[in-house]
């Protein structure tokens, strides 16, 4: 017997306000251009990136990536969260496919 397949969402996500999730230690918030230098720390590390895309080399590349994933939110295709403690320590994103197609997928970088 196979486990049940993921169900396709039947309700669309409300993109009118970016969701901020807060715990005692962690805040998940929208990525900002000001996060570029912290993003470069882990997205520029060849070891950290070995299963991902090529390591980023410059702050300009990090800003371009932030603009790209924030564009996904504006186009209602994804949720790009910044994982913060006192500063950015990781990022994660949820790809939101069109309603009635595949279930959302989650990606993360620490």
C-alpha positions in Angstrom: 0.0 0.0 0.0 1.4 3.4 -1.0 1.2 6.5 1.3 -1.5 9.0 0.3 -0.3 11.6 -2.3 -0.2 15.3 -1.4 -3.5 16.9 -2.1 -3.7 19.8 -4.4 -4.8 23.0 -2.6 -8.4 24.0 -3.2 -8.0 27.6 -1.9 -5.7 30.2 -3.3 -3.1 31.9 -1.0 -3.8 35.5 -0.1 -0.9 37.5 -1.4 -2.2 40.9 -0.2 0.2 41.1 2.8 3.5 39.3 3.2 3.2 36.8 6.0 5.7 37.3 8.8 6.2 34.4 11.2 7.7 35.1 14.7 8.8 32.7 17.3 10.8 33.3 20.5 14.1 33.0 18.5 13.4 33.2 14.8 11.6 35.7 12.6 10.7 34.7 9.0 10.1 37.9 7.0 10.4 39.2 3.5 13.9 39.3 2.0 15.2 42.9 1.6 18.0 44.4 -0.5 19.7 45.2 2.8 20.1 41.4 3.4 22.6 41.1 0.4 25.8 41.1 2.5 24.4 38.4 4.9 23.1 36.4 1.9 26.5 36.4 0.3 27.9 34.6 3.4 26.0 31.4 2.7 25.1 31.8 -1.0 28.7 32.6 -1.8 30.2 29.6 0.0 31.2 26.8 -2.5 30.7 24.1 0.1 27.3 25.3 1.1 26.3 25.7 -2.6 27.5 22.3 -3.8 23.9 21.0 -4.2 22.5 24.3 -5.4 23.3 26.8 -8.1 26.8 28.3 -8.6 28.0 30.3 -5.6 27.3 34.0 -5.8 30.4 36.2 -6.1 29.2 39.8 -5.5 26.8 41.9 -3.6 25.2 42.9 -6.9 24.5 39.2 -7.6 22.8 38.9 -4.2 20.7 42.0 -4.8 19.7 40.6 -8.2 18.7 37.3 -6.5 16.7 39.1 -3.9 14.9 41.2 -6.6 14.2 38.0 -8.5 12.6 36.1 -5.6 10.7 39.2 -4.5 9.4 39.4 -8.1 8.1 35.9 -7.6 6.0 37.1 -4.7 4.8 40.2 -6.6 3.7 37.8 -9.4 2.1 35.5 -6.9 4.4 32.6 -7.7 6.3 32.2 -4.4 7.0 33.2 -0.9 10.7 34.1 -0.3 11.3 34.3 3.4 14.4 35.6 5.2 15.3 33.4 8.2 16.6 35.8 10.8 17.9 35.6 14.3 19.5 39.0 15.0 20.5 39.0 11.2 19.9 37.0 8.1 21.1 33.4 8.6 19.2 31.6 5.9 16.4 31.8 3.4 13.6 29.6 2.4 11.0 29.8 -0.2 7.7 28.2 -1.0 6.9 27.9 -4.7 3.2 28.5 -5.2 2.0 26.8 -8.4 -1.3 27.8 -10.1 -4.4 26.7 -8.2 -5.5 23.3 -9.1 -2.1 22.1 -10.3 0.8 20.7 -8.2 1.0 21.2 -4.5 3.4 24.0 -3.2 7.1 23.1 -2.8 9.5 24.3 -0.1 13.2 25.1 -0.6 15.7 26.3 2.0 19.3 27.6 2.2 21.2 28.0 5.5 
